[in-house]
Amino acid sequence: MKKNELYILITAFVLSLLLFLVATKEGLLLTYDSRAYLKLAQDNSFKNSINAVWMPFYPFLLSFGKIFGENNILHFAKIFHLVCLLGIITQTFFITKKCIKTPILRYFVLFMVVFSVSNLQNAVFLWSESFFVVILLFSFMLLNQEIISNKTLSFLIILSVLLCFQRLAGIFFVWLFMAIIILKDIKKMGKKEIMLEDNDLLFGKYKIMTDILMQINWIMLKAFIYLFCSTSVIFLWFFLKERYQDTPQLAQNLIEGSFFTNISSCFVVMVEWFLPNFLLNSLPYSEKVMVSFFLILGMVATMIIVDIKTHNKLIFSILILVFGYISGICFLALNIPSETDRYISVVQILFFVGLGASLDFFWEKITLVFKRILLILMILTLSYNIIRISKNALFWAGTPQLLESPKPSKN
C-alpha cells in the first residue's frame, strides 16, 4: 500500500469514527427489532431462537456481551458495530483499489460510502444489517476471483450460510451467487482449439461436443453442490421451526407483496443517494417515480454498455446482485414502507462500486471539459451527502435511545 493510499484510508477511518461517536453519544438506538434482538441475546436458548421471527446468528453474536456482565450487551454491541463500520470502509477501499484504476473515481466511491446515511444508520441502530454487509462484501470479493477454486467455493458456502442466518434476505444472495458461478464459468468455457486433419473432422467435432457437455455437467454439479451445502442448513432450520411454531412469515409476505409499489419506492430511495429529496418533492409522486426510474435506468445502461464492451466480470456480478436482490425483495410485503432505504442499503456499496468502475472505463476516453463537469458533479454529490449525514448524526445524537421507528432526514 502506497503512503498516500494509507493516508486516505486513515482519513476515511477518522471521519467514520467521528460520525459514529457523535451519532451514538447516548448509545446505540433501539427500535422494535432491536428489543427483540436484545431479548434473544439475553436468553439465546434453542426454544427462544426457534420461536423467534428473526434469524438467530445476530442475537448469538450479541450474547457474547454477557461475558462482560449481564448489562453490558449494549456496550459490546456498540464496539461490535464500530468494528463492522470500519470493516466495511476497509473492504470498500480494497475492492475499489482492485476494480477502479482512476484514483479520483476510486476515492469518490470510498467517501460516498463514508458519508452514506444508510451505512451509518445501520451502525447507529441495533440492527443486523452492518454485519450482513460485511459478510456480503467478503462473499463478493471471493466471487470476483479469476478462478473459483474448491477452496474458494468452500469459504463461499460458509459465508452464504452465515448470510442466511444473519438475515433471511441472505437466501436471495445464495441463488444469485449460484447464478454468477454458472454464468462466469459458461463465459470462460470455450471450444478447445484442436488441430484436425481433413479425415478427422467428424471425430474432432464429436470430441469437441463431448468436451463441452462434460464442462457443462461439471459447472452444473459445482453450482448444485454450492446450493445444496448453502441452503440445507437453513432449510433444516425452517423444518425445525415448522415443528415448534407456525409457518414462517416469508410465504405470507410473498403473497401480500406489491411489486410495482415496492420497486417504485426503491428507485426513489436510490436516487436520494445522489440527489437531495427536495429537487423531486415538488413533483407529483407518479412523476417523481418516473424521473427516478429514468435516472437509475441511465446509470444501469452505462454499466451494461461497459460490461458489453469490456466483458467486465465485476460489473456483470454487481448488476446481478443489486437488481436480482431488489427484484426479489420487491415481491415481498415490506414491513415498514418508510424503511425502504434500510432494506436496499445492503446493496448500496456494490452499486457505488459498479458505477465507479463504469465511469472508470470512460474516464480516459472523454475530453478535459467532460472530466471537469464530472468532477463538479462528484463534488456536489459528496457535498450533499456530507451535509445530509452531518444533520442525521446530530439528529440521532439527540434522539431518545428507545424509539419505534427511525426517521432520518431526507435532505
N, C-alpha and C positions, 0 to 999 in steps of 0.2 A: 504494500500500500504506500502510495506517494505521500509526502508530507502535507501537501495542500488538500489531498483527499481525507487525511486524518483530521485536519482542522475542520473541514466541512462536516464530517461525522460527529466530532465533538460539539460543534455548534448546534447541530440537529439534536443531540442528546440534551444539551443545556436548555435549549428552548422548550423541548418536550417536558423536561423535568420541571421547569418553572411553571409552565401551564398546568401541569398535573398537580403540583403542590398548591397553587393558587385555587384551583377548582375544588380540591379536596381538603380545604382548610379545616372543615368540620368533620372530615372523614368521607368515606365513600357514601354516595347517595343510594337510598333504598326505595324500591318500588314493590309491587305485589310479588313479582318474580323473585326479587332479591330476598324477601322474607321467606319465601318457600325454600330457596337455596340454603339460607341460614338454618332453617328448621331441620332440613335434611343433613346439613353438615354437623349439627349438634347431636343428632341421633341418626347416623347413617346405617341403621340396621337393614338387613335384607328386606324385611317386611315393609318398612317405610319407603325404601327405594323402589320396590316393585309396585307399590300403590301410588307412587307419585306420577304426575303428568310429565314432569321434567326428566331429562336424561340424567343418569347418576354420576357421570365422571366429574363434572364441575363441583358438585357438593362434596364428592370424595376428596378432591384436591383441597377444598376449603377446610375439611375436617382436620387436616394436618395442623391447623392453627391451634387446636386443642392441646397440642404438645406444650405450648407456651402458656397454657391456662385456659379454662373454660370460657372466659370472657374476652379472649384475645383473637378470636376468629376474624373479626373485622380488621384488626391491626395487621394480621397476617395477610388478609385479602388485599389490603392497600399496597403492601410491599409486592405481593404477587402480581397485582395489576400494573404496577410501575415497571416491574421486570418485563411483563408482556409488552407494554407500550414501547419500551426501549428495544426489546427484541424485534418488534415489528419494524422499527426505524432501521435497525441493523440489517434485517432481511431485505428491506426495500433498497438500502444502499448497495448491497452486493448483487441483487437482481438487476438493478439499473446499471451498475458498473459492467456487468456481463452483456447486457442487451442493448444499451444505448451508448453509442460512441461519442456523440457530441456532448461535451461537459455541461454546456448551458442547459440543454434539454434534460440531461441526467439529474442535475441539481434542482431543476424546476419540478420534476416529478417527486424527488425526495422531499422538498419543502412543501409541496402540495399535500403530502402525507403528514408532515409535521404539523401543518396548520389546518388539518382536516377536523371539522367539528364532529363528524361521525366517529372518527377514530378516537378522539379524546373522550367523547361521550361514552363509548363502550368501556373505556378505562375508568371513568369517574363513577359510573353506576356499577353496582354489584350485579353484573350480567356476565353471561358465559361467552359473549362474542369475542372478547380480546384474545383469549387463549385459543379459541376456534380459528381466528385469523392466523395466529402463529403456526398452528398445525397445517392450515391450508397453504400458507406460503412455503413451508418446508416441503409439502407434497408437490407443489408447483415446481419447485427447484429440482426435485427428483424426476418429475415428468419431462422436464426440458433438458435432461442429459442426452447426449448424442445417441447413446445406446442404453436401453433399459435392460440391464443385466438381471440375472436371477437374484443377486444380492440387492440391487435397487428395487426390484419388484417386491422382495420380502419386506424391506423398510416401508415401501408404499402401502403394503397391506396393513402393517401395524398402524401407520398414521391414519389410514382410512377407517379402521376400527375405532380409533380414538376420536376421529371426526364425528362418527355416528353416535358415540356415547357422550360426546360433549354437547352436541345439538342434533336433534332429529334431522335437520336440514342436511347433515352430512351424507344422508342416503342419496340425495341428488348428486353430490360430487362423486360418489362411488361409481355411479352409472356414467357420469361424464368422463371420469378418469379412464374407465374401460373403453369408452368411445375413442378417446385420444390415443390410447395404446394401440387399438386396432387400426385407426386411420394413419397414425405415424408409421406403423410397420408396413402397411399396404403402400404408402407413399414411397418407402425405401425399397420395397420389393420390385425388382425388375427382371426382365429376362436375362439370363446369363448369355454372354456372347460366346457362341460355340462356332469354331471353325468347322464347316461342313464341306465334305466332298459332294458332288452332284448326286452320286448314287446313295449318299447317306442322308439325303434331305428329309425323307419321310421319317426315318428313325430319329433324326435330330429334332424335328417338330414334336414327336411323341415324348422325347426326353425333356424338352422344354416345358410342355404342358404338365407332365408328371411332376417336374420340379416345382412349378408354380402351385399346383394343387397341394403338394407337401408343405410348401411355405404357408399357404393359406390355412391349412389344417393346424400348423404349429401356432400361427398367430391367434386363431380362434381358441385353441387349447389354452394358450397363455392367458388370454382375456378371461376365459371361463374360470381358470384357477384363481386369478385375481378376484373375480366377482364372488366366487364361492367362499373363498377364505375371508374376504372383507365383510360379507353380509351374513354368513352363517351364524356368527356370534350374536349379531343384532336381532336376527330372526328367532334365535333361541331365547333371547331376552323378551321379545314380544310374545313368544309361546308361553313363557312363564307368567307374563302379565295377564294373558288370557285366562290362565288357570286361577289367578288370585284376584283379578279385578275385571271390570267391564272392558269392552273393546277400546283400544286406544283412540284418541280423538282424530287421528290422521284421516280415517275414512270419512268421518263426518265433515271435516274441514274440506276434503276433496269434493264432496257433494255440494257444500254450501259456497264454494269459491266462485267469484265473479271475475273471469279472466280479464275482460276489457276494462273493468273498473280498476283492477289492481295494476295492470300494465300501464294504464294512463297515469296513475299515481307514481309509479316507478320512473317514468320518463320525466315527470315534473321534478321529482327529487334529484335525479341525475343532472338535470340542467342547473339546479341550485348548487351543485358542486362547483360550478364555474361562474354563474351569473347571479347577482342579487335578485331576490324574490320580487322586490318592488318593480323591477323592469317589466315583469309579466302580470303583476297583480291588477293592473288597470284593464286587462283583457277579460272577457267572459271565460269561464272555466273551459268550455269546449275549445275556444281559440287558443287558450294557454296550453292545453294538451297538444293541440295541433302544432303549435310553434315548437314546443319541447320535442315532439316526435321528429320533426324535420331536422332540428339541431343535432339530436342524437343519431339520426339516420346519416347525417353528413359525416359525423365522426366515425361511425361504423363503416361507411362507404370508403373512407380514407384508409382504414385498417385493411379492408378487403382488397383494395387496389394494391396496397403494399404486399399483402400476402400472395396475391396472384403474380406480381412482378418478381418477387424475391423468394417465393416459397419459404417465407419466414415461419419456422415452426413455433416460435414464441407467440406471434400474433394469432396464428392458427389455433393454438391451445387456449389463449385468452378469450377469443371470440366464442369458443365452445363453452368454456367455463362460465363466463359472465352471463351470456344470454341464454345458455342452457339452464343455469340456476334461476335466473329471473323468470324465465318462462315457466319453470317448474313451480316456483312459489306462487306465481300469479294464478295458478289453478286452485290454490288453497284459499280458504277464508282467512285473511289476515286478521289477527285477533284485535289489534288496535290500529285503525286506519291512519291515525296521526303519527304512527311509528314506522311508516314505510321506510324512512331513512335508516332505521335500525336494521330492518330485515335485509336491505340490499347493501348495507355498509360492508359486509364481509367480502364483497367482490369489488369494492371501490378502488383499492390499491391496484388490483390486476387491471382494471380499466384504465387507470392513470398510466401504468407501465405500457400497456398496449398503445395508447395514444402517443406517448412519448417515443416509443420505438417507431411508430408510423411517421411522425414528424422528423425523426432522425434520418429516415430514408430520403426525404425531400430536402433536407437542410442544405446539402452541398449542391443541389440542382437549382435552387431558387436564387433570384438576384439579391443584391445587397438591400435594395428597397424593401422587398418582401421579408427579408430577415429582420429588418428593423421594425416593420409592422408587427411581425410575430413576436418579437421581443417585447414591444409595448403591450401587446395583448397579454403576454405571460406576466408582466409586471403588474398590470391592472388586476388580473385574476388572483395573483398572490396577495396583492394589497387588500382586495375584497375578503379573502379568506383569513388574513391576519386580523382585520377589523372584526370579522364575524366571530372568530374563535376567542378573541380577547373579551368581547361582550359576553359570550357564553361562559367563559371561565369565571368572570366576575359574577355573573348571574348565579352560577352553581355554587360559588363560594358563599353567597348569602342565602342559599336555599336550605330550608329545614332538611335534616338528614332523611326523614321518613316522608315520602310523598307517594301519591297514587300513580302519577304519570308525568314524565319529564316533558317540559315544554321549551325546547331550545329555541333561541331566536332564529328567525329565518333570514335576517338581513345581515 
